């Protein structure tokens, strides 16, 4: 029985579609964005932690979209002939890390939340450890008040390549406000219940936006940095 390392708790696995609109700017017309068409897709919404927790637990939320029917050779090792393309996003625009080693320290530290701060400071150093701790506290407080996983935005943490140009992608929701109907009163699965009620009432939608690289200083492609929309619209 294999166990997922992260995003253990799913809210839903859904069938969807991704429509590529006409009249995109030339910088975007590469790969799946080259021409107007509609792709089928699989969509997964999930909590990010390495174990199943109640929905009130301060946790990252993930949106994974697997687009189907994508031609062309894939550079990912072992996926050269794959006919899919994945867009993996979180409800945070970036992670405060500079390389994979730091992510490994953070991931292993969170196995025990009581000792996590001490392990972060020891593994990352005082400055980076404190940065990660305060970054976590900052979004954790807001996460406690989250009532729906489809009224928030999601972002790719690191840039992808759109033709020759690095770009960050963002999903922005069509949905606002409360879900129709009444919930089941669960304090453990209320995000899943919200999603179920919305789907019973109709489709759920997001718009996909691309933010293109400007220069290596204001829009760095290495490490965990947000890109200012005033610099990269």
N, CA, C and O of each residue as an XYZ file, in Angstrom:
932
protein
N       0.843     -1.183      0.000
C       0.000      0.000      0.000
C       0.884      1.241      0.000
O       1.280      1.712      1.066
N       1.196      1.772     -1.161
C       2.072      2.948     -1.216
C       1.416      4.153     -0.552
O       0.198      4.326     -0.605
N       2.243      4.975      0.070
C       1.762      6.143      0.803
C       2.321      7.396      0.161
O       3.525      7.494     -0.077
N       1.448      8.359     -0.121
C       1.896      9.618     -0.690
C       2.733     10.380      0.333
O       2.454     10.331      1.530
N       3.759     11.084     -0.142
C       4.584     11.885      0.753
C       3.890     13.200      1.115
O       4.014     13.683      2.241
N       3.167     13.772      0.164
C       2.462     15.029      0.392
C       1.087     14.971     -0.261
O       0.800     14.066     -1.045
N       0.248     15.932      0.065
C      -1.098     16.020     -0.507
C      -1.844     14.705     -0.335
O      -2.430     14.168     -1.275
N      -1.803     14.204      0.898
C      -2.421     12.915      1.200
C      -3.947     13.014      1.174
O      -4.621     12.089      0.721
N      -4.490     14.130      1.657
C      -5.948     14.252      1.740
C      -6.502     14.965      0.512
O      -6.235     16.148      0.306
N      -7.264     14.256     -0.293
C      -7.923     14.837     -1.463
C      -9.303     15.364     -1.086
O      -9.990     14.809     -0.228
N      -9.685     16.439     -1.744
C     -11.063     16.925     -1.638
C     -11.903     16.394     -2.801
O     -13.095     16.131     -2.641
N     -11.285     16.239     -3.961
C     -12.013     15.683     -5.114
C     -11.035     15.380     -6.236
O     -10.004     16.036     -6.380
N     -11.382     14.363     -7.035
C     -10.743     14.109     -8.320
C     -11.797     14.338     -9.381
O     -12.845     13.692     -9.365
N     -11.537     15.238    -10.292
C     -12.571     15.718    -11.206
C     -12.147     15.597    -12.666
O     -10.960     15.608    -12.993
N     -13.144     15.483    -13.527
C     -12.938     15.560    -14.962
C     -13.233     16.984    -15.410
O     -14.274     17.540    -15.060
N     -12.329     17.579    -16.181
C     -12.534     18.953    -16.625
C     -12.045     19.164    -18.039
O     -11.735     18.210    -18.753
N     -11.978     20.413    -18.436
C     -11.453     20.768    -19.752
C     -10.681     22.073    -19.642
O     -10.961     22.906    -18.780
N      -9.707     22.237    -20.526
C      -8.907     23.454    -20.590
C      -9.061     24.041    -21.984
O      -8.635     23.434    -22.967
N      -9.669     25.218    -22.072
C      -9.904     25.881    -23.347
C      -8.822     26.928    -23.590
O      -8.648     27.845    -22.787
N      -8.098     26.792    -24.692
C      -7.091     27.773    -25.091
C      -7.779     28.821    -25.961
O      -8.351     28.495    -27.001
N      -7.722     30.067    -25.535
C      -8.460     31.128    -26.210
C      -7.688     31.655    -27.419
O      -6.464     31.534    -27.473
N      -8.399     32.241    -28.393
C      -7.717     32.868    -29.534
C      -7.098     34.203    -29.137
O      -7.311     34.699    -28.031
N      -6.336     34.766    -30.049
C      -5.778     36.114    -29.902
C      -4.834     36.245    -28.717
O      -4.767     37.305    -28.095
N      -4.100     35.177    -28.393
C      -3.064     35.291    -27.370
C      -1.881     36.080    -27.928
O      -1.661     36.075    -29.139
N      -1.116     36.757    -27.070
C       0.059     37.490    -27.563
C       1.105     36.514    -28.097
O       1.145     35.364    -27.659
N       1.953     36.946    -29.034
C       2.938     36.048    -29.636
C       3.831     35.339    -28.620
O       4.193     34.182    -28.835
N       4.195     36.001    -27.519
C       5.082     35.387    -26.532
C       4.451     34.144    -25.908
O       5.170     33.298    -25.377
N       3.124     34.015    -25.960
C       2.434     32.878    -25.341
C       2.145     31.748    -26.311
O       1.759     30.664    -25.873
N       2.312     31.953    -27.605
C       1.863     30.972    -28.596
C       2.895     29.861    -28.800
O       3.536     29.762    -29.847
N       3.032     29.037    -27.772
C       3.939     27.894    -27.828
C       3.281     26.724    -27.112
O       2.430     26.911    -26.243
N       3.690     25.506    -27.491
C       3.185     24.324    -26.805
C       1.672     24.232    -26.874
O       1.084     24.406    -27.941
N       1.045     23.962    -25.750
C      -0.411     23.826    -25.740
C      -1.131     25.149    -25.975
O      -2.337     25.163    -26.222
N      -0.399     26.264    -25.900
C      -1.012     27.575    -26.128
C      -0.863     28.046    -27.575
O      -1.210     29.184    -27.891
N      -0.352     27.186    -28.452
C      -0.025     27.607    -29.808
C      -1.250     28.001    -30.617
O      -1.180     28.920    -31.433
N      -2.370     27.323    -30.402
C      -3.569     27.609    -31.201
C      -4.809     27.335    -30.365
O      -4.756     26.574    -29.399
N      -5.927     27.956    -30.735
C      -7.160     27.742    -29.962
C      -7.635     26.293    -30.084
O      -7.764     25.767    -31.189
N      -7.887     25.672    -28.969
C      -8.477     24.335    -28.927
C      -8.855     24.033    -27.483
O      -8.505     24.780    -26.569
N      -9.568     22.938    -27.289
C      -9.976     22.539    -25.951
C      -9.409     21.163    -25.637
O      -9.605     20.215    -26.397
N      -8.711     21.057    -24.522
C      -8.134     19.808    -24.050
C      -9.001     19.231    -22.930
O      -9.611     19.976    -22.164
N      -9.050     17.917    -22.843
C      -9.616     17.289    -21.654
C      -8.566     17.310    -20.551
O      -7.369     17.397    -20.825
N      -9.018     17.231    -19.309
C      -8.086     17.345    -18.186
C      -8.621     16.599    -16.975
O      -9.828     16.422    -16.810
N      -7.687     16.166    -16.131
C      -8.007     15.621    -14.815
C      -7.569     16.636    -13.768
O      -6.498     17.230    -13.887
N      -8.384     16.834    -12.754
C      -8.141     17.884    -11.770
C      -8.216     17.285    -10.374
O      -9.126     16.516    -10.064
N      -7.258     17.642     -9.542
C      -7.236     17.165     -8.155
C      -7.023     18.341     -7.222
O      -6.070     19.104     -7.380
N      -7.918     18.488     -6.240
C      -7.791     19.493     -5.183
C      -7.489     18.772     -3.886
O      -8.143     17.783     -3.558
N      -6.502     19.258     -3.144
C      -6.051     18.500     -1.977
C      -5.401     19.402     -0.948
O      -4.937     20.497     -1.264
N      -5.373     18.922      0.300
C      -4.555     19.539      1.335
C      -3.126     19.022      1.206
O      -2.908     17.880      0.800
N      -2.151     19.867      1.554
C      -0.773     19.554      1.230
C      -0.013     18.706      2.225
O       1.065     18.214      1.893
N      -0.525     18.508      3.436
C       0.270     17.884      4.483
C       0.525     16.405      4.203
O      -0.154     15.797      3.376
N       1.504     15.834      4.895
C       1.918     14.448      4.681
C       1.057     13.437      5.417
O       1.344     12.240      5.379
N       0.002     13.897      6.087
C      -0.945     13.016      6.769
C      -2.326     13.649      6.687
O      -2.449     14.863      6.523
N      -3.357     12.830      6.800
C      -4.723     13.338      6.762
C      -5.040     14.098      8.037
O      -4.934     13.555      9.137
N      -5.427     15.347      7.886
C      -5.762     16.205      9.024
C      -7.144     16.818      8.799
O      -7.614     16.868      7.663
N      -7.805     17.287      9.871
C      -9.059     18.012      9.681
C      -8.835     19.244      8.804
O      -7.729     19.781      8.750
N      -9.879     19.682      8.125
C      -9.732     20.783      7.183
C      -9.361     22.104      7.846
O      -8.866     23.002      7.165
N      -9.581     22.255      9.151
C      -9.194     23.497      9.812
C      -7.694     23.547     10.079
O      -7.170     24.614     10.399
N      -6.995     22.430      9.958
C      -5.557     22.381     10.226
C      -4.832     23.318      9.255
O      -5.015     23.193      8.044
N      -4.015     24.253      9.753
C      -3.314     25.195      8.864
C      -2.401     24.462      7.889
O      -1.393     23.876      8.285
N      -2.755     24.500      6.646
C      -2.090     23.659      5.655
C      -2.150     24.347      4.299
O      -3.062     25.126      4.023
N      -1.172     24.050      3.463
C      -1.231     24.486      2.076
C      -2.325     23.717      1.344
O      -2.674     22.600      1.727
N      -2.861     24.321      0.292
C      -3.861     23.669     -0.550
C      -3.290     23.565     -1.958
O      -2.677     24.511     -2.452
N      -3.487     22.422     -2.603
C      -2.938     22.201     -3.929
C      -4.001     22.030     -4.990
O      -5.076     21.490     -4.729
N      -3.691     22.497     -6.201
C      -4.518     22.281     -7.383
C      -3.621     21.657     -8.444
O      -2.695     22.301     -8.937
N      -3.897     20.399     -8.797
C      -3.121     19.689     -9.813
C      -4.009     19.466    -11.030
O      -5.102     18.912    -10.916
N      -3.532     19.902    -12.201
C      -4.278     19.746    -13.447
C      -3.419     18.953    -14.422
O      -2.319     19.380    -14.771
N      -3.915     17.802    -14.861
C      -3.229     16.983    -15.860
C      -3.967     17.130    -17.181
O      -5.063     16.595    -17.352
N      -3.365     17.855    -18.112
C      -3.966     18.088    -19.420
C      -3.679     16.895    -20.316
O      -2.542     16.429    -20.384
N      -4.701     16.396    -21.006
C      -4.587     15.194    -21.833
C      -4.551     15.556    -23.319
O      -5.014     16.623    -23.723
N      -3.992     14.645    -24.126
C      -3.945     14.846    -25.564
C      -2.914     15.865    -26.008
O      -3.108     16.547    -27.015
N      -1.809     15.977    -25.262
C      -0.762     16.950    -25.570
C       0.335     16.259    -26.380
O       0.972     15.325    -25.893
N       0.554     16.709    -27.597
C       1.581     16.122    -28.451
C       2.956     16.690    -28.172
O       3.124     17.557    -27.314
N       3.948     16.188    -28.912
C       5.304     16.686    -28.782
C       6.133     15.903    -27.791
O       5.601     15.238    -26.902
N       7.446     15.987    -27.951
C       8.372     15.281    -27.065
C       8.474     16.008    -25.739
O       8.559     17.236    -25.713
N       8.468     15.268    -24.631
C       8.561     15.847    -23.289
C       9.975     15.675    -22.746
O      10.575     14.610    -22.893
N      10.503     16.718    -22.123
C      11.873     16.704    -21.616
C      12.001     16.000    -20.272
O      13.109     15.644    -19.870
N      10.891     15.792    -19.571
C      10.949     15.137    -18.267
C      11.447     13.707    -18.429
O      10.902     12.969    -19.250
N      12.473     13.282    -17.669
C      13.022     11.933    -17.825
C      11.946     10.863    -17.705
O      11.148     10.865    -16.767
N      11.939      9.945    -18.675
C      10.981      8.858    -18.681
C       9.612      9.229    -19.206
O       8.731      8.373    -19.292
N       9.412     10.512    -19.564
C       8.097     10.973    -20.020
C       8.136     11.479    -21.456
O       7.234     12.204    -21.874
N       9.159     11.112    -22.217
C       9.328     11.662    -23.552
C       8.132     11.466    -24.462
O       7.783     12.357    -25.236
N       7.500     10.300    -24.371
C       6.370      9.987    -25.251
C       5.022     10.252    -24.595
O       3.988      9.905    -25.165
N       5.008     10.850    -23.424
C       3.757     11.091    -22.712
C       2.850     12.030    -23.510
O       3.331     12.928    -24.200
N       1.563     11.819    -23.413
C       0.597     12.672    -24.105
C      -0.140     13.576    -23.116
O      -1.257     14.020    -23.380
N       0.496     13.840    -21.983
C      -0.104     14.701    -20.958
C       0.880     15.791    -20.553
O       2.081     15.692    -20.809
N       0.354     16.823    -19.923
C       1.178     17.878    -19.350
C       0.559     18.292    -18.026
O      -0.650     18.512    -17.946
N       1.377     18.399    -16.987
C       0.891     18.694    -15.642
C       1.134     20.149    -15.266
O       2.189     20.716    -15.552
N       0.136     20.737    -14.619
C       0.265     22.057    -14.001
C       0.005     21.876    -12.504
O      -1.138     21.692    -12.085
N       1.068     21.930    -11.704
C       0.970     21.706    -10.259
C       1.083     23.049     -9.551
O       2.065     23.769     -9.728
N       0.080     23.384     -8.753
C       0.017     24.711     -8.154
C      -0.366     24.631     -6.676
O      -0.992     23.670     -6.231
N       0.025     25.660     -5.934
C      -0.321     25.810     -4.523
C      -1.074     27.114     -4.312
O      -1.103     27.975     -5.192
N      -1.677     27.250     -3.150
C      -2.368     28.497     -2.829
C      -1.398     29.561     -2.316
O      -1.833     30.588     -1.795
N      -0.112     29.334     -2.454
C       0.930     30.333     -2.172
C       1.670     30.608     -3.483
O       1.836     29.710     -4.308
N       2.110     31.846     -3.666
C       2.804     32.196     -4.891
C       4.253     31.753     -4.939
O       4.871     31.748     -6.003
N       4.801     31.378     -3.779
C       6.196     30.942     -3.746
C       6.449     30.215     -2.440
O       5.673     30.329     -1.492
N       7.543     29.463     -2.399
C       8.059     28.862     -1.173
C       9.393     29.540     -0.865
O      10.177     29.781     -1.783
N       9.671     29.851      0.391
C      10.886     30.604      0.734
C      12.126     29.720      0.758
O      12.794     29.610      1.786
N      12.430     29.099     -0.358
C      13.588     28.211     -0.444
C      14.423     28.584     -1.655
O      13.934     29.202     -2.600
N      15.678     28.202     -1.612
C      16.604     28.536     -2.687
C      17.070     27.306     -3.453
O      17.580     27.436     -4.566
N      16.908     26.127     -2.887
C      17.314     24.907     -3.578
C      16.614     23.713     -2.930
O      15.980     23.845     -1.883
N      16.737     22.552     -3.564
C      16.005     21.365     -3.130
C      16.410     20.902     -1.737
O      15.595     20.327     -1.015
N      17.668     21.146     -1.348
C      18.120     20.737     -0.029
C      17.334     21.415      1.083
O      17.013     20.789      2.093
N      17.025     22.691      0.899
C      16.232     23.402      1.897
C      14.811     22.858      1.964
O      14.231     22.761      3.045
N      14.253     22.506      0.819
C      12.911     21.913      0.815
C      12.908     20.581      1.556
O      11.940     20.256      2.245
N      13.981     19.812      1.420
C      14.080     18.534      2.128
C      14.094     18.750      3.642
O      13.437     18.014      4.379
N      14.834     19.750      4.106
C      14.875     20.051      5.538
C      13.486     20.425      6.041
O      13.050     19.941      7.085
N      12.793     21.283      5.302
C      11.451     21.708      5.707
C      10.499     20.518      5.732
O       9.714     20.370      6.669
N      10.565     19.682      4.721
C       9.654     18.551      4.616
C       9.839     17.574      5.765
O       8.859     17.108      6.344
N      11.074     17.260      6.097
C      11.329     16.316      7.182
C      11.021     16.932      8.545
O      10.619     16.225      9.469
N      11.205     18.237      8.673
C      10.954     18.897      9.955
C       9.486     18.868     10.337
O       9.158     18.789     11.521
N       8.591     18.930      9.348
C       7.163     19.027      9.649
C       6.561     17.700     10.095
O       5.374     17.649     10.416
N       7.341     16.633     10.125
C       6.813     15.354     10.607
C       6.365     15.460     12.057
O       5.422     14.783     12.467
N       7.035     16.302     12.834
C       6.656     16.548     14.228
C       6.569     18.055     14.411
O       7.587     18.748     14.427
N       5.338     18.561     14.550
C       5.146     20.004     14.599
C       5.718     20.633     15.856
O       6.050     21.818     15.848
N       5.841     19.873     16.935
C       6.386     20.412     18.176
C       7.883     20.698     18.056
O       8.382     21.688     18.589
N       8.582     19.825     17.354
C      10.024     20.000     17.207
C      10.413     20.698     15.908
O      11.589     20.990     15.691
N       9.434     20.969     15.042
C       9.724     21.541     13.726
C      10.521     22.841     13.791
O      11.494     22.973     13.048
N      10.163     23.816     14.645
C      10.940     25.062     14.666
C      12.415     24.841     14.982
O      13.281     25.487     14.392
N      12.704     23.938     15.905
C      14.089     23.684     16.286
C      14.857     23.004     15.148
O      16.024     23.313     14.906
N      14.187     22.075     14.452
C      14.833     21.402     13.323
C      15.072     22.365     12.163
O      16.082     22.264     11.467
N      14.144     23.296     11.957
C      14.315     24.284     10.892
C      15.507     25.189     11.179
O      16.308     25.468     10.288
N      15.622     25.644     12.417
C      16.738     26.527     12.777
C      18.067     25.793     12.678
O      19.068     26.373     12.257
N      18.081     24.516     13.065
C      19.314     23.744     12.997
C      19.688     23.397     11.563
O      20.862     23.451     11.194
N      18.692     23.040     10.750
C      18.971     22.595      9.387
C      19.164     23.714      8.385
O      19.874     23.542      7.394
N      18.530     24.877      8.632
C      18.572     25.972      7.665
C      19.432     27.134      8.122
O      19.761     28.012      7.324
N      19.802     27.154      9.406
C      20.487     28.315      9.950
C      19.472     29.288     10.530
O      18.279     29.200     10.241
N      19.948     30.205     11.341
C      19.057     31.116     12.054
C      18.259     31.996     11.090
O      17.041     32.108     11.224
N      18.930     32.619     10.123
C      18.260     33.583      9.250
C      17.196     32.917      8.383
O      16.044     33.349      8.371
N      17.579     31.866      7.660
C      16.631     31.193      6.780
C      15.558     30.470      7.592
O      14.396     30.439      7.189
N      15.938     29.889      8.730
C      14.968     29.207      9.573
C      13.888     30.149     10.066
O      12.705     29.809     10.037
N      14.287     31.339     10.521
C      13.311     32.326     10.973
C      12.446     32.816      9.823
O      11.251     33.050     10.007
N      13.029     32.976      8.642
C      12.245     33.393      7.468
C      11.139     32.388      7.171
O       9.997     32.770      6.914
N      11.482     31.099      7.206
C      10.497     30.054      6.933
C       9.423     30.027      8.017
O       8.239     29.872      7.717
N       9.833     30.177      9.269
C       8.876     30.140     10.383
C       7.880     31.297     10.279
O       6.675     31.086     10.418
N       8.367     32.517     10.037
C       7.470     33.672      9.959
C       6.611     33.615      8.700
O       5.458     34.045      8.721
N       7.160     33.091      7.605
C       6.357     32.895      6.381
C       5.207     31.942      6.658
O       4.081     32.174      6.217
N       5.490     30.868      7.389
C       4.456     29.883      7.713
C       3.386     30.470      8.619
O       2.194     30.254      8.401
N       3.811     31.216      9.639
C       2.853     31.834     10.558
C       1.949     32.813      9.797
O       0.752     32.905     10.068
N       2.538     33.536      8.848
C       1.779     34.535      8.104
C       0.588     33.966      7.363
O      -0.504     34.530      7.430
N       0.777     32.844      6.646
C      -0.372     32.296      5.906
C      -1.201     31.348      6.751
O      -2.372     31.127      6.442
N      -0.630     30.777      7.816
C      -1.384     29.837      8.650
C      -2.587     30.509      9.316
O      -3.658     29.910      9.419
N      -2.408     31.747      9.766
C      -3.501     32.449     10.420
C      -4.657     32.678      9.454
O      -5.818     32.538      9.840
N      -4.359     33.028      8.205
C      -5.414     33.220      7.206
C      -6.063     31.892      6.832
O      -7.262     31.831      6.560
N      -5.270     30.844      6.822
C      -5.781     29.519      6.424
C      -6.870     29.023      7.364
O      -7.753     28.276      6.944
N      -6.822     29.422      8.615
C      -7.828     28.990      9.586
C      -9.231     29.435      9.192
O     -10.214     28.813      9.596
N      -9.334     30.511      8.403
C     -10.635     31.057      8.028
C     -11.061     30.648      6.616
O     -12.073     31.136      6.112
N     -10.305     29.765      5.979
C     -10.651     29.325      4.625
C     -11.915     28.471      4.649
O     -12.005     27.505      5.408
N     -12.886     28.830      3.819
C     -14.150     28.103      3.766
C     -14.346     27.334      2.460
O     -15.227     26.478      2.375
N     -13.538     27.628      1.445
C     -13.694     26.953      0.158
C     -12.355     26.916     -0.558
O     -11.607     27.894     -0.532
N     -12.051     25.804     -1.192
C     -10.792     25.684     -1.935
C     -10.919     26.166     -3.374
O      -9.933     26.156     -4.111
N     -12.118     26.589     -3.791
C     -12.296     27.030     -5.182
C     -12.683     28.506     -5.277
O     -13.109     28.964     -6.337
N     -12.538     29.253     -4.182
C     -12.710     30.702     -4.237
C     -11.386     31.421     -4.021
O     -11.359     32.637     -3.837
N     -10.288     30.667     -4.044
C      -8.948     31.224     -3.872
C      -8.137     30.970     -5.137
O      -8.500     30.136     -5.966
N      -7.037     31.700     -5.270
C      -6.158     31.511     -6.413
C      -5.055     30.506     -6.119
O      -4.730     30.241     -4.961
N      -4.481     29.947     -7.190
C      -3.378     28.997     -7.090
C      -2.274     29.424     -8.058
O      -2.544     30.017     -9.102
N      -1.026     29.113     -7.695
C       0.107     29.517     -8.516
C       1.130     28.412     -8.621
O       1.316     27.630     -7.688
N       1.797     28.350     -9.767
C       2.975     27.508     -9.888
C       4.096     28.141     -9.081
O       4.342     29.342     -9.191
N       4.772     27.347     -8.277
C       5.770     27.910     -7.359
C       7.015     28.364     -8.110
O       7.593     29.399     -7.778
N       7.432     27.607     -9.113
C       8.616     27.967     -9.899
C       8.198     28.160    -11.359
O       7.170     27.626    -11.774
N       8.973     28.912    -12.144
C       8.588     29.163    -13.527
C       8.636     27.890    -14.381
O       9.363     26.943    -14.083
N       7.841     27.904    -15.444
C       7.897     26.891    -16.486
C       8.398     27.565    -17.761
O       8.556     28.785    -17.796
N       8.647     26.784    -18.802
C       9.069     27.342    -20.082
C       7.868     27.407    -21.018
O       7.189     26.405    -21.242
N       7.617     28.575    -21.552
C       6.616     28.742    -22.607
C       7.396     29.166    -23.845
O       7.697     30.345    -24.034
N       7.721     28.179    -24.690
C       8.670     28.440    -25.759
C      10.014     28.775    -25.148
O      10.478     28.055    -24.263
N      10.656     29.846    -25.592
C      11.967     30.210    -25.033
C      11.881     31.070    -23.782
O      12.915     31.434    -23.221
N      10.684     31.404    -23.333
C      10.527     32.384    -22.268
C      10.062     31.744    -20.966
O       9.060     31.030    -20.972
N      10.753     31.971    -19.846
C      10.244     31.516    -18.547
C       8.956     32.259    -18.189
O       8.797     33.439    -18.501
N       8.056     31.556    -17.539
C       6.789     32.172    -17.142
C       6.272     31.505    -15.880
O       6.515     30.320    -15.648
N       5.565     32.264    -15.073
C       4.832     31.712    -13.944
C       3.351     31.649    -14.321
O       2.839     32.531    -15.010
N       2.671     30.598    -13.861
C       1.249     30.485    -14.176
C       0.416     30.601    -12.909
O       0.856     30.234    -11.819
N      -0.788     31.115    -13.075
C      -1.696     31.367    -11.958
C      -3.118     30.986    -12.368
O      -3.560     31.288    -13.477
N      -3.818     30.324    -11.462
C      -5.247     30.028    -11.658
C      -6.060     30.997    -10.798
O      -5.825     31.114     -9.595
N      -7.018     31.693    -11.424
C      -7.866     32.627    -10.694
C      -9.319     32.162    -10.793
O      -9.796     31.875    -11.892
N     -10.033     32.081     -9.662
C     -11.342     31.425     -9.654
C     -12.465     32.293    -10.203
O     -12.440     33.518    -10.088
N     -13.452     31.630    -10.803
C     -14.698     32.298    -11.170
C     -15.630     32.401     -9.961
O     -16.451     33.315     -9.884
N     -15.504     31.470     -9.024
C     -16.449     31.366     -7.907
C     -16.151     32.399     -6.822
O     -14.994     32.702     -6.529
N     -17.209     32.922     -6.243
C     -17.090     33.805     -5.087
C     -18.216     33.465     -4.115
O     -19.181     32.791     -4.476
N     -18.083     33.930     -2.903
C     -19.154     33.780     -1.932
C     -19.321     32.363     -1.425
O     -18.482     31.494     -1.662
N     -20.422     32.147     -0.720
C     -20.698     30.862     -0.090
C     -21.311     29.885     -1.079
O     -21.936     30.281     -2.063
N     -21.122     28.613     -0.804
C     -21.715     27.568     -1.633
C     -23.220     27.529     -1.417
O     -23.695     27.861     -0.331
N     -23.985     27.124     -2.444
C     -25.438     27.018     -2.263
C     -25.796     25.855     -1.340
O     -25.018     24.916     -1.171
N     -26.980     25.933     -0.750
C     -27.447     24.854      0.117
C     -26.815     24.907      1.498
O     -26.115     25.856      1.851
N     -27.080     23.868      2.259
C     -26.571     23.779      3.630
C     -25.527     22.680      3.742
O     -25.650     21.624      3.120
N     -24.497     22.937      4.543
C     -23.451     21.947      4.747
C     -23.872     20.886      5.737
O     -24.929     20.968      6.363
N     -23.003     19.870      5.863
C     -23.322     18.769      6.773
C     -22.822     19.001      8.196
O     -22.964     18.137      9.062
N     -22.236     20.176      8.429
C     -21.793     20.509      9.773
C     -20.506     19.842     10.210
O     -20.153     19.901     11.388
N     -19.787     19.200      9.275
C     -18.554     18.514      9.623
C     -17.445     19.525      9.925
O     -17.283     20.506      9.200
N     -16.696     19.286     10.978
C     -15.542     20.139     11.275
C     -14.254     19.533     10.737
O     -13.195     20.154     10.838
N     -14.322     18.342     10.171
C     -13.136     17.694      9.616
C     -13.079     17.778      8.094
O     -11.989     17.847      7.527
N     -14.232     17.774      7.417
C     -14.261     17.708      5.956
C     -15.129     18.804      5.345
O     -15.772     18.574      4.321
N     -15.159     19.982      5.947
C     -16.062     21.017      5.442
C     -15.615     21.591      4.096
O     -16.447     22.094      3.341
N     -14.324     21.526      3.781
C     -13.877     21.982      2.471
C     -14.369     21.039      1.372
O     -14.772     21.487      0.299
N     -14.336     19.765      1.637
C     -14.855     18.768      0.694
C     -16.371     18.933      0.531
O     -16.897     18.819     -0.576
N     -17.064     19.198      1.635
C     -18.514     19.376      1.583
C     -18.870     20.616      0.769
O     -19.814     20.581     -0.020
N     -18.133     21.710      0.947
C     -18.346     22.929      0.164
C     -18.192     22.640     -1.322
O     -18.994     23.092     -2.139
N     -17.159     21.884     -1.663
C     -16.900     21.544     -3.059
C     -18.028     20.685     -3.634
O     -18.447     20.887     -4.774
N     -18.511     19.739     -2.851
C     -19.597     18.868     -3.300
C     -20.861     19.671     -3.612
O     -21.527     19.430     -4.619
N     -21.182     20.626     -2.739
C     -22.382     21.434     -2.953
C     -22.241     22.335     -4.179
O     -23.207     22.532     -4.916
N     -21.072     22.868     -4.395
C     -20.865     23.714     -5.576
C     -20.980     22.894     -6.856
O     -21.584     23.348     -7.829
N     -20.410     21.697     -6.867
C     -20.482     20.853     -8.054
C     -21.912     20.398     -8.337
O     -22.296     20.231     -9.495
N     -22.696     20.198     -7.282
C     -24.096     19.817     -7.472
C     -24.888     20.931     -8.145
O     -25.891     20.672     -8.809
N     -24.437     22.171     -7.973
C     -25.136     23.316     -8.534
C     -24.650     23.683     -9.931
O     -25.342     24.410    -10.644
N     -23.482     23.202    -10.339
C     -22.964     23.546    -11.665
C     -21.465     23.405    -11.749
O     -20.818     22.899    -10.832
N     -20.914     23.866    -12.878
C     -19.484     23.743    -13.122
C     -18.685     24.698    -12.236
O     -19.185     25.728    -11.782
N     -17.431     24.322    -12.008
C     -16.453     25.168    -11.332
C     -15.436     25.614    -12.369
O     -15.014     24.816    -13.206
N     -15.037     26.883    -12.325
C     -14.136     27.391    -13.353
C     -12.998     28.231    -12.803
O     -13.130     28.891    -11.772
N     -11.883     28.195    -13.508
C     -10.730     29.046    -13.228
C     -10.218     29.618    -14.548
O     -10.355     28.992    -15.599
N      -9.636     30.795    -14.488
C      -8.898     31.346    -15.617
C      -7.412     31.113    -15.386
O      -6.919     31.265    -14.268
N      -6.707     30.744    -16.440
C      -5.266     30.497    -16.371
C      -4.524     31.714    -16.919
O      -4.709     32.104    -18.072
N      -3.688     32.299    -16.079
C      -2.898     33.466    -16.467
C      -1.416     33.105    -16.506
O      -0.945     32.271    -15.733
N      -0.692     33.745    -17.417
C       0.756     33.580    -17.504
C       1.437     34.919    -17.211
O       0.993     35.974    -17.662
N       2.506     34.846    -16.457
C       3.296     36.009    -16.074
C       4.697     35.791    -16.642
O       5.382     34.861    -16.218
N       5.140     36.613    -17.583
C       6.365     36.337    -18.327
C       7.590     37.025    -17.719
O       7.509     38.114    -17.150
N       8.717     36.344    -17.864
C      10.008     36.799    -17.354
C      10.386     38.144    -17.959
O      10.222     38.366    -19.158
N      10.895     39.043    -17.111
C      11.341     40.355    -17.559
C      12.863     40.443    -17.526
O      13.494     40.746    -18.539
N      13.454     40.177    -16.357
C      14.909     40.135    -16.226
C      15.242     39.310    -14.989
O      14.366     39.006    -14.180
N      16.516     38.950    -14.851
C      16.920     38.034    -13.783
C      16.917     38.666    -12.402
O      17.008     37.954    -11.402
N      16.815     39.979    -12.324
C      16.794     40.656    -11.032
C      15.371     40.783    -10.502
O      15.094     40.392     -9.368
N      14.475     41.323    -11.308
C      13.101     41.554    -10.854
C      12.224     40.314    -10.988
O      11.225     40.191    -10.278
N      12.579     39.387    -11.888
C      11.812     38.142    -12.042
C      12.782     36.957    -12.081
O      12.947     36.328    -13.126
N      13.423     36.650    -10.951
C      14.419     35.561    -10.920
C      13.759     34.204    -11.150
O      12.665     33.936    -10.653
N      14.444     33.360    -11.911
C      13.889     32.035    -12.217
C      14.433     30.957    -11.287
O      13.930     29.834    -11.294
N      15.444     31.270    -10.492
C      15.985     30.315     -9.530
C      15.555     30.699     -8.127
O      15.551     31.876     -7.768
N      15.191     29.688     -7.332
C      14.803     29.939     -5.954
C      13.341     30.323     -5.821
O      12.622     30.439     -6.813
N      12.906     30.520     -4.574
C      11.513     30.808     -4.289
C      11.262     32.293     -4.125
O      11.447     32.839     -3.037
N      10.842     32.954     -5.194
C      10.590     34.392     -5.138
C       9.276     34.703     -5.851
O       9.002     34.151     -6.917
N       8.469     35.580     -5.272
C       7.275     36.027     -5.992
C       7.664     37.010     -7.085
O       8.685     37.689     -6.976
N       6.865     37.090     -8.127
C       7.069     38.065     -9.191
C       6.029     39.172     -9.042
O       4.826     38.911     -9.044
N       6.497     40.392     -8.914
C       5.622     41.559     -8.753
C       4.829     41.763    -10.038
O       5.413     41.857    -11.118
N       3.504     41.834     -9.934
C       2.660     42.005    -11.124
C       2.809     43.406    -11.727
O       2.445     43.619    -12.884
N       3.336     44.359    -10.962
C       3.597     45.672    -11.532
C       4.802     45.635    -12.469
O       4.923     46.479    -13.356
N       5.689     44.668    -12.277
C       6.863     44.506    -13.137
C       6.577     43.517    -14.258
O       6.890     43.770    -15.421
N       5.974     42.384    -13.893
C       5.608     41.348    -14.863
C       4.083     41.193    -14.830
O       3.573     40.428    -14.011
N       3.351     41.887    -15.685
C       1.889     41.856    -15.647
C       1.340     40.438    -15.855
O       0.125     40.238    -15.851
